[in-house]
Amino acid sequence: MKNEKMMQEMQLSTEELKKELDELPVSLKQNRVRRAWRGYRRFILDEKVPEAHNICSFHLRPLDDQPLPPFEPGQHLGFQLRIPGHKRPTVRNYSLSSSPTERSTYKITVKRIPPPPDQPDLPSGVGSTFLHENLSVGDLLEVSSPAGKFILDRQDPRPAVFLAGGIGITPLLSMLETICDEKIERKCYFIHAVRNRSEHPFREHIQKIVAKCINVDLHVFYSQPAEDEEVDATDQRHHVGFLDVDRLAKITGGGDLQYYICGPPPMMKNLVPALEEFGVSPDSILMEAFGPASTRAKSAIVSTDSGEESTNPDQHKLHFKRSQRTLTWDGTSPILDMAEEVGIFIDSSCRAGNCGTCEIRLHHGDVEYEEEPGVDITPGYCLACVAKPVTEVNLGA
């Protein structure tokens, strides 16, 4: 009886928990990741909604039916997918495409990744194919808490330009929902580049949102419109061809702007350097790329762990403590690539330093990052997917 009373006193009721969550500030500090829960929490797939060709939204409800914590628009969820035939769980990250005001479910929107056009015999994307073809309403998923630093900056008063390429619309849609829900009055240009209408997710939904927000200008680029698609040449919001800096300047008029960019690697590699050459400060460009694309080389950021720097970087030794293996660094590859080449398994997902899945113990030595990682790194750890050794290192893998 005594133990039961203690448990009741320790456990918050659903109403109290909801009240505490509602009192949390909607805006978290920029560049700070706050984990709502550790590890993975079980969710049920409540609804599966087609949005466009090979694109589907997945509405997720927590199995425990407890209220969901708030997230910042632009953040993503981590998934541990147990795919039949795979010995280990497949880890993937997908951006939240819903409004942070929705507190009973989370929504992600995923494109089924087909084989490359020039290599049709290669398999489709493992994670996206599983979600599209194998996951049914009522199935369970293991989900990590919202994370990521690619978030809406509510404090910057400058006009904002949102540039989405294909499925890169997902985090930017969440930002657009927030701007309209919170009645943020800064001028916004929302620009979505897709191949054609059949691959254009949320077309009508975004039009309805923008119709309610007079401070948002919507523009759409179709790079390869279908033959039966008629694009009104007199409509200045719809464009045919690829988005580039010149066309962007005509839309925005240039000036001091803040940019949010999310898209596939080819788009990022072309657009981001072009913006910087056009005179846009790197500090004014917030971005998230899919995959390991590097769009800008920043000065190295070195960890504070003790270590003697080698005079010959090609001779740095990588000691993997758990695997009892020692490798000699090749002078260019991240730690994750080196490990995978010899069969050392390290959990990974984004391979771009944005999700934190590959965080491993750094027992001794220093590492550097060509770009500042998109998540906070636990002291004494490093992100294997983007970390390169500056000294001899001892690693917990």
BALO-249249 format. One record per residue (C-alpha): x, y, z; residue number from 1; residue in one letter. Coordinates in steps of 0.001 Angstrom, whole numbers, plus 500000, padded with zeros to 6 digits. Example, Ala and Ser with C-alpha at 12.3 -4.5 7.8 and 13.67 -1.06 7.14 Angstrom:
<sites>
        x        y        z    nr   rest
   512300   495500   507800     1      A
   513670   498940   507140     2      S
</sites>
This chain:
<sites>
        x        y        z    nr   rest
   500000   500000   500000     1      M
   502826   502345   500919     2      K
   504656   501584   497670     3      N
   501486   502150   495677     4      E
   501026   505573   497270     5      K
   504624   506497   496519     6      M
   504180   505498   492890     7      M
   501049   507632   492632     8      Q
   502865   510635   494071     9      E
   505817   510189   491706    10      M
   503786   509756   488567    11      Q
   502327   512836   486877    12      L
   498781   512487   485625    13      S
   498082   512980   481956    14      T
   496459   516357   482706    15      E
   499464   517577   484717    16      E
   501894   516422   482039    17      L
   499922   518194   479352    18      K
   499904   521378   481450    19      K
   503684   521227   481883    20      E
   504219   520699   478153    21      L
   501898   523584   477280    22      D
   503938   525885   479510    23      E
   507186   525076   477715    24      L
   508388   527879   475418    25      P
   507525   527213   471804    26      V
   510813   528692   470681    27      S
   513970   526897   471777    28      L
   517321   528654   471654    29      K
   518809   528609   468164    30      Q
   521547   525996   467735    31      N
   520548   524070   470852    32      R
   518994   520592   470675    33      V
   516755   519570   473560    34      R
   515918   515860   473608    35      R
   512346   515199   474766    36      A
   513088   511535   475516    37      W
   516102   509268   475376    38      R
   516335   506218   473175    39      G
   513331   505087   471181    40      Y
   509639   505460   471955    41      R
   506984   503274   470352    42      R
   504453   504858   467992    43      F
   501501   503454   466064    44      I
   500929   504293   462409    45      L
   497515   505990   462543    46      D
   497174   507036   458930    47      E
   499025   506674   455638    48      K
   498203   509383   453078    49      V
   499469   509563   449461    50      P
   500657   513103   448636    51      E
   502129   512717   445133    52      A
   503828   510112   442960    53      H
   506011   507942   445253    54      N
   505400   510367   448149    55      I
   503369   509460   451225    56      C
   502659   511019   454632    57      S
   502719   508881   457780    58      F
   500725   510047   460819    59      H
   502166   508643   464045    60      L
   500472   508363   467438    61      R
   502405   507447   470612    62      P
   501539   503989   471895    63      L
   501244   505282   475464    64      D
   498798   508014   474341    65      D
   500714   510580   476404    66      Q
   500780   514147   474991    67      P
   503645   514822   472645    68      L
   506307   517394   473501    69      P
   506651   520446   471271    70      P
   509227   520489   468518    71      F
   510863   523237   466532    72      E
   509740   523643   462885    73      P
   512456   522089   460744    74      G
   513422   519281   463133    75      Q
   513377   515579   462299    76      H
   512565   512244   463938    77      L
   514865   509235   464065    78      G
   513525   505777   463223    79      F
   514859   502329   464036    80      Q
   513303   500165   461321    81      L
   513231   496409   461776    82      R
   513201   495261   458179    83      I
   512701   491555   457426    84      P
   515900   489946   456160    85      G
   518168   492538   457789    86      H
   520243   491391   460741    87      K
   520458   494840   462283    88      R
   517858   497614   462574    89      P
   518022   500190   459803    90      T
   518292   503724   461191    91      V
   516765   506581   459206    92      R
   515819   510211   459876    93      N
   512789   511959   458394    94      Y
   511764   515591   458811    95      S
   508542   516472   460560    96      L
   506137   517949   458011    97      S
   503365   518883   460453    98      S
   502712   522010   462472    99      S
   504256   522112   465964   100      P
   500803   523042   467276   101      T
   499631   519465   466640   102      E
   500186   517695   469983   103      R
   498470   514315   469551   104      S
   500343   513014   466487   105      T
   503528   513577   464517   106      Y
   503623   513540   460725   107      K
   506500   512686   458415   108      I
   506385   512693   454629   109      T
   508656   510278   452769   110      V
   509544   509829   449131   111      K
   510144   506283   447985   112      R
   513661   506482   446590   113      I
   513911   504636   443246   114      P
   517129   503275   441724   115      P
   519290   505863   439925   116      P
   518015   506516   436360   117      P
   521326   505353   434878   118      D
   521459   502225   437111   119      Q
   517927   500765   437131   120      P
   519153   497377   438380   121      D
   520206   498800   441744   122      L
   517765   498359   444662   123      P
   515434   501115   445766   124      S
   515996   503000   449016   125      G
   515821   500500   451868   126      V
   514094   502656   454481   127      G
   511679   504468   452187   128      S
   510677   501274   450372   129      T
   509927   499553   453678   130      F
   507709   502423   454816   131      L
   505850   502595   451507   132      H
   505431   498901   450750   133      E
   505525   497060   454085   134      N
   504144   499404   456727   135      L
   500406   499266   457373   136      S
   498051   501242   459598   137      V
   498285   499846   463129   138      G
   501944   498798   462820   139      D
   504450   499883   465465   140      L
   507527   502028   464891   141      L
   510451   502870   467172   142      E
   511003   506622   467128   143      V
   513600   508896   468721   144      S
   512694   512387   469903   145      S
   512684   515468   467638   146      P
   516178   516786   466958   147      A
   518167   518963   464585   148      G
   519405   522555   464378   149      K
   517854   523375   461023   150      F
   515022   525348   462623   151      I
   513076   528543   462070   152      L
   514765   531628   463500   153      D
   511901   533645   464959   154      R
   514173   536476   466112   155      Q
   515498   537548   462698   156      D
   513280   540324   461262   157      P
   514741   540183   457739   158      R
   512672   538856   454841   159      P
   513004   535064   454638   160      A
   513462   532985   451485   161      V
   512463   529308   451697   162      F
   513943   527189   448900   163      L
   512753   523574   448658   164      A
   513868   520976   446150   165      G
   511486   518018   445761   166      G
   510856   516212   449041   167      I
   513021   518857   450726   168      G
   509705   520653   451187   169      I
   509017   518734   454428   170      T
   510931   520803   457041   171      P
   510102   524036   455220   172      L
   506391   523200   455226   173      L
   506542   522924   459011   174      S
   508187   526364   459096   175      M
   505508   527815   456809   176      L
   502757   526391   459039   177      E
   504423   528040   462046   178      T
   504748   531430   460364   179      I
   501038   531435   459578   180      C
   499875   529852   462870   181      D
   501877   532332   464966   182      E
   501109   535249   462628   183      K
   504794   536090   462165   184      I
   504728   539217   460013   185      E
   508144   539104   458336   186      R
   508074   539045   454540   187      K
   508520   535513   453153   188      C
   509193   533993   449742   189      Y
   508264   530306   449585   190      F
   509776   528640   446514   191      I
   509361   524964   445599   192      H
   511224   523341   442701   193      A
   509940   519973   441461   194      V
   510026   518002   438227   195      R
   506303   518294   437415   196      N
   502821   518327   438922   197      R
   502674   514565   439520   198      S
   505707   514877   441833   199      E
   504457   518033   443552   200      H
   503399   517210   447150   201      P
   501146   519512   449213   202      F
   500340   521693   446193   203      R
   496776   522528   447200   204      E
   497537   522501   450935   205      H
   500283   525118   450567   206      I
   498096   527267   448326   207      Q
   495446   527340   451081   208      K
   498024   528278   453726   209      I
   499512   531072   451625   210      V
   496048   532422   450792   211      A
   495648   533218   454514   212      K
   499081   534851   454869   213      C
   499424   538079   452909   214      I
   503115   538333   453837   215      N
   504024   535095   451985   216      V
   504700   534954   448226   217      D
   504503   531467   446699   218      L
   506510   530451   443607   219      H
   506748   527037   441927   220      V
   509324   525800   439404   221      F
   508607   522796   437149   222      Y
   511844   521627   435552   223      S
   510197   519001   433300   224      Q
   506443   519579   433073   225      P
   504479   516781   431452   226      A
   503166   517272   427919   227      E
   499569   517513   429156   228      D
   500436   520114   431805   229      E
   499682   523664   430803   230      E
   501635   526362   432615   231      V
   500085   529808   432418   232      D
   502824   532061   431028   233      A
   501077   535120   432453   234      T
   501163   533750   436008   235      D
   504363   535121   437505   236      Q
   504224   532626   440386   237      R
   504679   529569   438157   238      H
   507926   529003   436277   239      H
   509294   526443   433845   240      V
   512920   525389   434062   241      G
   515467   525201   436851   242      F
   515767   527587   439761   243      L
   518970   529635   439726   244      D
   520324   532748   441414   245      V
   519313   535127   438612   246      D
   515701   533965   438644   247      R
   515730   534049   442423   248      L
   516925   537667   442438   249      A
   514059   538653   440124   250      K
   511563   537142   442568   251      I
   512991   538594   445789   252      T
   514601   541773   444497   253      G
   517792   540861   446348   254      G
   518898   542801   449401   255      G
   519545   541613   452946   256      D
   517660   538310   453185   257      L
   517769   535149   455259   258      Q
   517712   531854   453324   259      Y
   516393   528433   454350   260      Y
   517357   525736   451853   261      I
   516602   522015   451804   262      C
   516956   519705   448838   263      G
   518923   516930   447139   264      P
   522735   517128   446862   265      P
   522861   518395   443236   266      P
   520636   521333   444113   267      M
   522641   522184   447221   268      M
   525988   521935   445456   269      K
   524855   524321   442742   270      N
   522688   526801   444606   271      L
   524556   527424   447862   272      V
   527943   528367   446336   273      P
   526122   530461   443722   274      A
   524358   532425   446468   275      L
   527663   533078   448218   276      E
   529258   534229   444949   277      E
   526243   536498   444503   278      F
   527203   538199   447765   279      G
   525016   536404   450314   280      V
   526793   535964   453640   281      S
   527226   532310   454724   282      P
   525670   533293   458055   283      D
   522480   534172   456200   284      S
   522138   530685   454692   285      I
   520544   527978   456833   286      L
   520431   524645   455086   287      M
   519922   520920   455279   288      E
   521008   518487   452580   289      A
   519909   514904   452047   290      F
   522887   512523   452226   291      G
   526585   513295   452687   292      P
   526782   516255   450338   293      A
   529173   518937   451513   294      S
   528310   522353   450155   295      T
   530769   524570   451947   296      R
   534180   524093   453549   297      A
   534408   525954   456844   298      K
   537384   526250   459116   299      S
   538031   523154   461188   300      A
   536453   522792   464612   301      I
   538601   520647   466872   302      V
   537498   518763   469970   303      S
   539066   519579   473326   304      T
   540155   516061   474191   305      D
   543862   515770   474990   306      S
   546167   514405   472326   307      G
   549530   514960   470686   308      E
   549120   516244   467145   309      E
   551061   514179   464643   310      S
   553486   515887   462255   311      T
   552314   513555   459480   312      N
   548506   513426   459205   313      P
   548627   510317   457040   314      D
   550082   508400   459975   315      Q
   547277   509001   462496   316      H
   546235   505732   464108   317      K
   542589   504883   464748   318      L
   542213   502432   467633   319      H
   538759   500843   467855   320      F
   538562   499624   471442   321      K
   535546   497299   471298   322      R
   536474   495790   467924   323      S
   540140   495501   468928   324      Q
   541246   496846   465559   325      R
   543807   499530   464664   326      T
   543762   501361   461348   327      L
   546004   503963   459755   328      T
   544014   506965   458583   329      W
   544043   507475   454802   330      D
   544266   511270   455168   331      G
   540823   512094   453745   332      T
   538030   509767   454921   333      S
   535735   510284   457927   334      P
   536057   507756   460736   335      I
   532799   506017   459734   336      L
   534049   505285   456202   337      D
   537299   503877   457538   338      M
   535444   501645   459987   339      A
   532986   500313   457414   340      E
   535765   499349   455014   341      E
   537040   496773   457514   342      V
   533676   495603   458779   343      G
   533448   497630   462004   344      I
   529757   498419   462547   345      F
   528738   501902   463710   346      I
   525091   502989   463706   347      D
   524575   505741   461141   348      S
   521868   507438   459153   349      S
   522283   510897   457585   350      C
   526070   510669   457025   351      R
   526144   514470   457121   352      A
   526488   515255   460840   353      G
   522849   516252   461213   354      N
   521225   513452   463227   355      C
   523648   512212   465908   356      G
   523036   508517   465212   357      T
   526747   507784   464684   358      C
   527922   509385   467937   359      E
   530662   507199   469455   360      I
   532943   507473   472456   361      R
   536209   509387   471912   362      L
   538379   507978   474700   363      H
   541539   509823   473671   364      H
   542697   512158   470915   365      G
   541315   515027   468851   366      D
   539055   515145   465807   367      V
   537931   517930   463478   368      E
   534856   518700   461390   369      Y
   534937   520504   458039   370      E
   531481   521892   458864   371      E
   529892   522453   462238   372      E
   527660   519414   462951   373      P
   523914   519948   463016   374      G
   523479   518414   466494   375      V
   525078   518995   469871   376      D
   527764   516390   470567   377      I
   527978   514783   474002   378      T
   531266   515737   475700   379      P
   533797   512957   475218   380      G
   532117   511709   472022   381      Y
   532403   512419   468291   382      C
   530254   512021   465171   383      L
   531917   509259   463186   384      A
   530239   510137   459885   385      C
   531968   513543   459614   386      V
   534833   513417   462148   387      A
   538424   513227   460924   388      K
   541356   512597   463282   389      P
   543814   515365   464097   390      V
   545823   513066   466386   391      T
   545968   509385   467206   392      E
   542512   508474   468546   393      V
   540973   505767   470689   394      N
   537341   505111   469858   395      L
   534524   503174   471488   396      G
   533510   501019   468520   397      A
</sites>
